[in-house]
């Protein structure tokens, strides 16, 4: 009788854990969807902010965000690496200020 009671208790605990795991996994999925929506909204804000920059500077930022390094950007645009660096860091500073105003 003690053995059966113990087994019933263990089975009950396992069923309870499965229910909690299901509830938590649903909650995790909702949180993942929420995070994706927030990320998409930030991306839209970034695109909007980049569109407000001068065209040549926006192009440098877009190349940088696409994964190009400073040397590659300079080669593509036919300008010096130092020009790319100064424009890139200047515009990143402006974008940070923009986000501080919009979000902060």
FENPECOR-V470059 format. One record per residue. RES is the residue in one letter. SS is DSSP state (h for helix, s for strand, l for the rest). OMEGA is omega in whole degrees, -180 to 180 (999 if undefined). Layout:
BEGIN
RES:SS:OMEGA  RES:SS:OMEGA
END
This chain:
BEGIN
X:l:179  X:h:180  X:h:-180  X:h:178  X:h:179  X:h:180  X:h:177  X:h:179  X:h:-179  X:h:178  X:h:179  X:h:179  X:h:180  X:h:178  X:h:179  X:h:178  X:h:179  X:h:179  X:h:180  X:h:178  X:h:178  X:h:180  X:h:-180  X:h:-179  X:h:176  X:h:179  X:h:178  X:h:179  X:h:179  X:h:180  X:h:178  X:h:178  X:h:178  X:h:179  X:h:178  X:h:179  X:h:179  X:h:179  X:h:179  X:h:179  X:h:177  X:h:178  X:h:178  X:h:177  X:h:179  X:h:179  X:h:179  X:h:-180  X:h:180  X:h:179  X:h:180  X:l:179  X:l:173  X:l:-172  X:h:-178  X:h:179  X:h:178  X:h:179  X:h:179  X:h:180  X:h:179  X:h:176  X:h:-180  X:h:179  X:h:178  X:l:176  X:l:178  X:l:175  X:l:-175  X:h:-179  X:h:179  X:h:179  X:h:180  X:h:179  X:h:-180  X:h:-175  X:h:179  X:l:178  X:l:-178  X:l:179  X:h:-180  X:h:177  X:h:178  X:h:-179  X:h:-176  X:h:179  X:h:-177  X:h:-177  X:h:176  X:h:-178  X:h:176  X:h:177  X:h:179  X:h:179  X:h:177  X:h:178  X:h:178  X:h:180  X:h:176  X:h:179  X:h:-175  X:h:-174  X:h:-172  X:l:999
END
